[in-house]
Amino acid sequence: MELKLKHLAPYLPYNLKMYCVPQQNEYFIESLTGIDLDCIRIDGKIEYFPTEYKPILRPLSDLTKEIEVNGEKLIPSTLGLNLPLENLVSKEILNLKFITIQKLLEWHFDIFDLIPNNLAFDINTLK
């Protein structure tokens, strides 16, 4: 499995952050170009998209934990989104209502199994 634009595009309206391993810095994505993520615009300049840049996401196991979103603390599983919390895997995400999927994307939950495939960083390991 490779990191593709289709994995990142749904998160872009929600201030997705990328992490660069060698520089140990976080960046907001300004824009992406190319079908296969060949370029990325970071801090106003275009750079080729190296494999060291990966999105920072939350594992689905964080749905039952307190998280912070835009300075506000919340527990997603208590917000009435009808999340199937028992053995939730990304394949079950497809059966959720669109508004629920939007919230999971907004809160940067890994709905594409990128973390287990080493294509994204778990936000809990970067703190």
URMO-V55715 format. One record per residue. N is the residue number from 1. PHI is phi in whole degrees, -180 to 180 (* if undefined). OMEGA is omega in whole degrees, -180 to 180 (NA if undefined). D_CENTER is the distance of its C-alpha to the mean C-alpha in whole Angstrom. Layout:
n:phi:omega:d_center
N:PHI:OMEGA:D_CENTER
N:PHI:OMEGA:D_CENTER
This chain:
n:phi:omega:d_center
1:*:178:16
2:-116:175:15
3:-72:-178:12
4:-123:177:13
5:-57:-179:12
6:-63:178:12
7:-79:-176:9
8:-94:-175:7
9:-53:-179:10
10:-64:-179:9
11:-88:-171:6
12:-58:178:9
13:-69:-172:11
14:-116:174:9
15:54:178:10
16:-63:176:7
17:-106:174:8
18:-114:178:9
19:-122:179:11
20:-109:-174:15
21:-61:-175:16
22:-61:-178:20
23:-87:-177:20
24:49:179:18
25:-127:173:16
26:-102:178:13
27:-135:169:13
28:-87:176:12
29:-79:175:12
30:-87:178:15
31:-163:177:15
32:-125:175:15
33:-131:177:18
34:87:-178:19
35:-71:-176:18
36:-105:178:17
37:56:-178:16
38:-79:179:19
39:-137:177:18
40:-142:177:16
41:-101:-178:18
42:-126:179:17
43:48:174:19
44:83:178:22
45:-125:-179:22
46:-87:176:21
47:-129:173:20
48:-68:-173:20
49:-89:180:17
50:-76:-180:18
51:-68:179:16
52:-70:177:16
53:-86:178:13
54:-137:179:9
55:-69:176:6
56:-101:-175:6
57:-131:176:4
58:-101:174:7
59:-70:180:9
60:-61:178:11
61:-64:178:14
62:-76:-180:13
63:-61:-178:14
64:-100:-178:17
65:-109:175:17
66:-74:178:17
67:-123:177:14
68:-115:179:14
69:-129:-180:13
70:52:178:15
71:81:-180:18
72:-105:179:18
73:-95:-179:18
74:-154:174:17
75:-117:-173:17
76:-54:-176:15
77:-68:-179:18
78:-99:-173:21
79:-99:176:20
80:70:180:21
81:-90:180:19
82:54:180:20
83:-84:176:18
84:-77:-170:19
85:-73:-179:19
86:-74:179:21
87:54:-180:20
88:-66:175:17
89:-129:-174:15
90:-60:180:13
91:-64:178:16
92:-76:179:17
93:-59:-178:14
94:-62:-179:16
95:-90:-178:19
96:-86:175:18
97:-68:-178:19
98:-58:-179:17
99:-62:178:17
100:-69:178:15
101:-63:177:12
102:-59:180:12
103:-64:179:12
104:-62:176:9
105:-68:179:7
106:-60:-180:9
107:-88:175:8
108:62:174:4
109:-82:-178:5
110:-80:-178:5
111:-91:-179:8
112:-112:-179:9
113:58:-180:10
114:-76:-179:8
115:-62:-180:9
116:-64:179:13
117:-94:177:13
118:59:179:13
119:-111:178:10
120:-150:177:7
121:-98:173:9
122:-76:-178:9
123:-57:-178:9
124:-73:180:12
125:-90:-179:14
126:-95:-178:14
127:-81:NA:16
